[in-house]
């Protein structure tokens, strides 16, 4: 059994790149899901935010959320349409 991750990565050429692509794709799916369903900043500071997070609504901004949710969802759909036609 391999207990050292660096040894595992050495024994499997290309696996690190594949894992990075996998996690990048997973992060994108999570960010899109969050933008669609609940684009609100967390109450506590988040250390490593995805690229969509800065455009989310401030925590506690119920009025901004209610007024802007449709436009956030529309932007996501337009982005998808631009990418996939």
VENWOHU-V487281 format. One record per residue. N is the residue number from 1. SS is DSSP state (hx for helix, st for strand, lp for the rest). Layout:
# VENWOHU-V487281
n->N ss->SS
n->N ss->SS
This chain:
# VENWOHU-V487281
n->1 ss->lp
n->2 ss->lp
n->3 ss->lp
n->4 ss->lp
n->5 ss->hx
n->6 ss->hx
n->7 ss->hx
n->8 ss->hx
n->9 ss->hx
n->10 ss->hx
n->11 ss->hx
n->12 ss->lp
n->13 ss->lp
n->14 ss->lp
n->15 ss->hx
n->16 ss->hx
n->17 ss->hx
n->18 ss->hx
n->19 ss->hx
n->20 ss->hx
n->21 ss->hx
n->22 ss->hx
n->23 ss->hx
n->24 ss->hx
n->25 ss->hx
n->26 ss->hx
n->27 ss->hx
n->28 ss->hx
n->29 ss->hx
n->30 ss->hx
n->31 ss->hx
n->32 ss->hx
n->33 ss->hx
n->34 ss->hx
n->35 ss->hx
n->36 ss->hx
n->37 ss->hx
n->38 ss->hx
n->39 ss->lp
n->40 ss->st
n->41 ss->lp
n->42 ss->lp
n->43 ss->lp
n->44 ss->lp
n->45 ss->lp
n->46 ss->lp
n->47 ss->lp
n->48 ss->lp
n->49 ss->lp
n->50 ss->lp
n->51 ss->lp
n->52 ss->lp
n->53 ss->hx
n->54 ss->hx
n->55 ss->hx
n->56 ss->lp
n->57 ss->st
n->58 ss->lp
n->59 ss->lp
n->60 ss->lp
n->61 ss->lp
n->62 ss->hx
n->63 ss->hx
n->64 ss->hx
n->65 ss->hx
n->66 ss->hx
n->67 ss->hx
n->68 ss->hx
n->69 ss->hx
n->70 ss->hx
n->71 ss->hx
n->72 ss->hx
n->73 ss->hx
n->74 ss->hx
n->75 ss->hx
n->76 ss->hx
n->77 ss->hx
n->78 ss->hx
n->79 ss->hx
n->80 ss->hx
n->81 ss->hx
n->82 ss->hx
n->83 ss->hx
n->84 ss->hx
n->85 ss->lp
